[in-house]
Amino acid sequence: MKIGLLGHGVVGSGVTKITDSCKVKKVRRLEVTRILVKDESEMTDQRCTMDVEDILSDPEIEVVAECMGGVEPAHTFCARALEAGKHVVTSNKKMFAEYARELLELAKENSVSVRYEASCGGGIPWMSNLERIGRLEQVNGFRGIFNGTTNYIISRMEETGAGFEESLAQAQSLGYAERDPSDDIDGFDVRYKTTLSALKAFSIYVKPSEIPVYGIRGIRPEDFVYAKKNHLAIRLFGTGQLYSDCAELWVMPVMITDMDVFADVRSNFNALESSSATLGRAVFIGQGAGSLPTAHAVVQDLLDIYQGQDSLIPELRRIPVNNDVTPMRFYIRTEKPEFFAGISESVEGNVILTKEITVAKMDDMMKACGDESAFAAVVMK
Ligand SMILES: NC(=O)c1ccc[n+]([C@@H]2O[C@H](COP(=O)([O-])OP(=O)(O)OC[C@H]3O[C@@H](n4cnc5c(N)ncnc54)[C@H](OP(=O)(O)O)[C@@H]3O)[C@@H](O)[C@H]2O)c1
């Protein structure tokens, strides 16, 4: 099966490393014949081209594997590949979270498939397991640690008492965090992955901008002091819960008991949990990023296509997001504790523990408060 690879960076070069060297017979049938690169200096392989038409107009190429990143031109190239009757595999969470509905429709119209295992959970077989569970029963919930960079920062602060800036700098020096870390620390990366998990688990498409997001930019050592005193651990979660007429979806730091399985997930690991009727809770832990783990997921998708296990393209259901269903308590550290008087159960200095309120209510209050330095977390006891 001939494959056109778009992008030869961290993930793309991992893909050729695996497909070029793997001795497994079926994997040897996956032949990357062209590689799209951006400039002359990257033309290190005779398969490299700087002209995408060499891939999109090549009738022998059956699959396009997109590992370029960014929204454009990745989205246009994937759309054109599908229109040309080629299957698409992508590792690009940002592009796919924004354009999943359009690209899935295009795939259906052209009787090809789109697979996106690597875009969510990196090397962890998360999407494929949601798909497998969904063959038997409805996945009714998911939650977990979707971002290794923030988990590294949080667990380092937890273990050493170090500050946020210092831990972020350490994550950057280890190559876990980008020079512009906003997508990670403000929770946007987890929001893309929450969109994609809801798509696979619930067959609904929710634009990332519809999902409330709180990151860890405002986290401080005193939050860990509070958590430890109360036998809690802090983690950044993406979550989804399906009801008959709506879905709750949000991204936010959580305080979980220090006995919870997620409290043991440290450093840059990811851990993702699904829940469904007969399987119950199932947790998947592993490397959510990195060249070879992520490339492994891309190659698994390629193998599924080669073996004819095309991704089932589901009928999308029209179920709205509603975060006004489940009441929970929140920890809020803010310079304006008096603003939250109406929803406070207890106040200690600038730390509030709220009464039971919904995410929607909490989100309204946080926005109206306008304290940029505030830090909020769901308390899950
Ligand atoms: N790295 C991970 O661990 C990981 C894990 C899961 C998912 N992902 C996702 O996988 C995708 C790729 O990530 P990555 O880490 O491999 O990024 P990367 O190292 O920056 O690689 C992307 C490559 O694509 C090239 N490229 C960009 N636009 C291009 C264009 N128009 N034409 C040809 N080449 C182009 C880039 O060239 P220039 O450098 O010259 O721009 C770069 O070499 C992203 O969507 C990312 O979110 C990454």
The ligand as an SDF file (V2000), in Angstrom:
LIG
                    3D

 48 52  0  0  0  0  0  0  0  0999 V2000
    5.3790   15.6430   18.7230 N   0  0  0  0  0  0  0  0  0  0  0  0
    4.5310   14.8440   19.3660 C   0  0  0  0  0  0  0  0  0  0  0  0
    4.8990   14.1490   20.3030 O   0  0  0  0  0  0  0  0  0  0  0  0
    3.0910   14.7780   18.9340 C   0  0  0  0  0  0  0  0  0  0  0  0
    2.2080   13.9120   19.6290 C   0  0  0  0  0  0  0  0  0  0  0  0
    0.8810   13.7910   19.2000 C   0  0  0  0  0  0  0  0  0  0  0  0
    0.4460   14.5550   18.1350 C   0  0  0  0  0  0  0  0  0  0  0  0
    1.3240   15.4090   17.5210 N   0  0  0  0  0  0  0  0  0  0  0  0
    0.8040   16.2120   16.3940 C   0  0  0  0  0  0  0  0  0  0  0  0
    1.4380   15.7710   15.1980 O   0  0  0  0  0  0  0  0  0  0  0  0
    1.6010   16.8940   14.3100 C   0  0  0  0  0  0  0  0  0  0  0  0
    3.0700   17.0220   13.9420 C   0  0  0  0  0  0  0  0  0  0  0  0
    3.8000   17.2650   15.1400 O   0  0  0  0  0  0  0  0  0  0  0  0
    5.3990   17.2570   15.1420 P   0  0  0  0  0  0  0  0  0  0  0  0
    5.7770   17.2930   16.5780 O   0  0  0  0  0  0  0  0  0  0  0  0
    5.9160   16.1650   14.2890 O   0  0  0  0  0  0  0  0  0  0  0  0
    5.7160   18.6640   14.4870 O   0  0  0  0  0  0  0  0  0  0  0  0
    7.0710   19.1040   13.7680 P   0  0  0  0  0  0  0  0  0  0  0  0
    8.2280   18.4210   14.3940 O   0  0  0  0  0  0  0  0  0  0  0  0
    7.0700   20.5970   13.7290 O   0  0  0  0  0  0  0  0  0  0  0  0
    6.9000   18.5090   12.3100 O   0  0  0  0  0  0  0  0  0  0  0  0
    6.0620   19.0350   11.3440 C   0  0  0  0  0  0  0  0  0  0  0  0
    6.8450   19.0620   10.0620 C   0  0  0  0  0  0  0  0  0  0  0  0
    5.9630   19.4250    8.9980 O   0  0  0  0  0  0  0  0  0  0  0  0
    6.6040   20.4410    8.2510 C   0  0  0  0  0  0  0  0  0  0  0  0
    5.6130   21.2820    7.5930 N   0  0  0  0  0  0  0  0  0  0  0  0
    4.7900   22.1880    8.1240 C   0  0  0  0  0  0  0  0  0  0  0  0
    4.0460   22.7860    7.1730 N   0  0  0  0  0  0  0  0  0  0  0  0
    4.4230   22.2250    6.0100 C   0  0  0  0  0  0  0  0  0  0  0  0
    4.0480   22.4110    4.6540 C   0  0  0  0  0  0  0  0  0  0  0  0
    3.1340   23.3300    4.3120 N   0  0  0  0  0  0  0  0  0  0  0  0
    4.6470   21.6720    3.7010 N   0  0  0  0  0  0  0  0  0  0  0  0
    5.5780   20.7530    4.0270 C   0  0  0  0  0  0  0  0  0  0  0  0
    5.9920   20.5420    5.2860 N   0  0  0  0  0  0  0  0  0  0  0  0
    5.4190   21.2670    6.2690 C   0  0  0  0  0  0  0  0  0  0  0  0
    7.4090   21.2240    9.2490 C   0  0  0  0  0  0  0  0  0  0  0  0
    8.4080   21.9710    8.6000 O   0  0  0  0  0  0  0  0  0  0  0  0
    9.0130   23.2980    9.3370 P   0  0  0  0  0  0  0  0  0  0  0  0
    9.6080   22.8190   10.6180 O   0  0  0  0  0  0  0  0  0  0  0  0
    9.9950   23.7960    8.3530 O   0  0  0  0  0  0  0  0  0  0  0  0
    7.8440   24.2130    9.5690 O   0  0  0  0  0  0  0  0  0  0  0  0
    7.9760   20.0950   10.0990 C   0  0  0  0  0  0  0  0  0  0  0  0
    9.1310   19.5510    9.5370 O   0  0  0  0  0  0  0  0  0  0  0  0
    1.0290   18.0950   15.0490 C   0  0  0  0  0  0  0  0  0  0  0  0
   -0.2990   18.2840   14.6510 O   0  0  0  0  0  0  0  0  0  0  0  0
    1.0840   17.6860   16.5050 C   0  0  0  0  0  0  0  0  0  0  0  0
    0.1000   18.3150   17.2860 O   0  0  0  0  0  0  0  0  0  0  0  0
    2.6150   15.5330   17.8790 C   0  0  0  0  0  0  0  0  0  0  0  0
  1  2  1  0
  2  3  2  0
  2  4  1  0
  4  5  1  0
  4 48  2  0
  5  6  2  0
  6  7  1  0
  7  8  2  0
  8  9  1  0
  8 48  1  0
  9 10  1  0
  9 46  1  0
 10 11  1  0
 11 12  1  0
 11 44  1  0
 12 13  1  0
 13 14  1  0
 14 15  2  0
 14 16  1  0
 14 17  1  0
 17 18  1  0
 18 19  2  0
 18 20  1  0
 18 21  1  0
 21 22  1  0
 22 23  1  0
 23 24  1  0
 23 42  1  0
 24 25  1  0
 25 26  1  0
 25 36  1  0
 26 27  1  0
 26 35  1  0
 27 28  2  0
 28 29  1  0
 29 30  1  0
 29 35  2  0
 30 31  1  0
 30 32  2  0
 32 33  1  0
 33 34  2  0
 34 35  1  0
 36 37  1  0
 36 42  1  0
 37 38  1  0
 38 39  2  0
 38 40  1  0
 38 41  1  0
 42 43  1  0
 44 45  1  0
 44 46  1  0
 46 47  1  0
M  CHG  2   8   1  16  -1
M  END
$$$$
